[in-house]
Amino acid sequence: MPPFDPFPYGLLTMIVSLEAIFLATFVLISQNRLSAEAEHRADLDLHIGLLTEYELTRVLQMLDAIQHKMGIETDKDSDLADLEMGTKPEDVLAEIERLQQHVLSRKKPTA
């Protein structure tokens, strides 16, 4: 009886290669999906952080108004004035984009 798959095991090699191709494809699809989810979470975290910053700024402004109305003196060296300044989302997004461009420009090899 002649052997089904002679010495180089061509059929077995082809089956294993196809399995590796499919496995690599599934892994890459899964990583792509996870990457998209991570990007969505990061975007949501940014929105929540900006909303929290806005709310805290408003609370500090209200506390400052209450303090002023009650006639309580403020410490001149405090950082309260800096904290009461509003954060503009477009400024934050522009800074993030600038930092991303800086990182990308550092990664590119110079030719």
C-alpha positions in Angstrom: 0.0 0.0 0.0 1.6 3.4 -1.1 1.9 6.1 1.6 -1.0 8.6 1.6 1.3 11.7 2.1 4.9 11.0 1.1 8.0 12.3 2.8 7.7 16.1 2.6 4.1 15.8 4.0 2.7 18.3 1.5 -0.9 18.0 2.6 -0.1 18.2 6.3 2.1 21.3 5.7 -0.7 22.9 3.6 -3.3 22.3 6.4 -1.0 23.6 9.1 -0.2 26.7 7.0 -3.9 27.4 6.4 -4.6 27.0 10.1 -1.8 29.5 10.9 -3.3 32.0 8.3 -6.8 31.7 9.7 -5.5 32.0 13.3 -3.5 35.1 12.4 -6.5 36.6 10.7 -8.7 36.0 13.7 -6.1 37.5 16.1 -5.7 40.6 14.0 -9.5 41.1 13.7 -9.8 40.7 17.5 -7.0 43.2 18.1 -8.5 45.7 15.8 -11.9 45.4 17.6 -10.2 45.8 21.0 -8.2 48.8 19.7 -11.4 50.5 18.6 -13.0 49.8 22.0 -10.0 51.2 23.8 -10.1 54.3 21.7 -13.8 54.8 22.4 -13.1 54.4 26.1 -10.3 57.0 26.0 -12.6 59.4 24.2 -15.3 58.9 26.8 -12.7 59.4 29.6 -11.7 62.6 28.0 -15.3 63.9 27.9 -15.9 62.9 31.5 -12.6 64.5 32.6 -13.6 67.8 30.8 -17.1 67.7 32.3 -15.6 67.1 35.8 -13.1 70.0 35.2 -16.0 72.3 34.2 -18.1 71.3 37.3 -15.2 71.8 39.7 -14.4 75.2 38.2 -18.0 76.2 38.7 -18.0 75.0 42.3 -14.8 76.9 43.0 -16.3 80.0 41.5 -19.4 79.6 43.6 -17.4 79.1 46.8 -15.4 82.2 45.9 -18.6 84.2 45.5 -19.9 82.9 48.9 -16.5 83.8 50.5 -16.6 87.3 49.0 -20.3 87.8 50.1 -19.5 86.8 53.6 -16.4 89.1 53.7 -13.8 86.4 54.3 -10.3 87.4 53.2 -8.5 85.2 50.7 -4.9 84.2 50.8 -3.0 86.1 48.1 -0.6 83.2 47.6 -3.2 80.6 46.9 -3.6 78.9 43.5 -7.4 79.4 43.7 -7.4 82.0 40.9 -5.7 79.6 38.5 -8.1 76.8 39.5 -11.1 79.0 38.9 -10.1 79.7 35.3 -12.3 77.8 32.9 -10.9 74.9 30.8 -11.7 75.2 27.1 -12.3 71.7 25.5 -10.9 73.0 22.2 -7.7 74.0 23.9 -7.4 70.5 25.5 -8.0 68.8 22.1 -5.6 71.0 20.3 -2.9 70.2 22.9 -3.6 66.5 22.6 -3.3 66.7 18.8 -0.1 68.7 19.1 1.4 66.1 21.5 0.4 63.3 19.1 2.0 65.0 16.2 5.2 65.5 18.3 5.3 61.8 19.1 4.6 60.8 15.5 7.4 63.1 14.3 9.8 61.5 16.7 8.9 58.0 15.6 9.5 58.7 11.9 13.0 57.6 10.9 15.1 60.3 9.2 16.3 59.5 5.8 
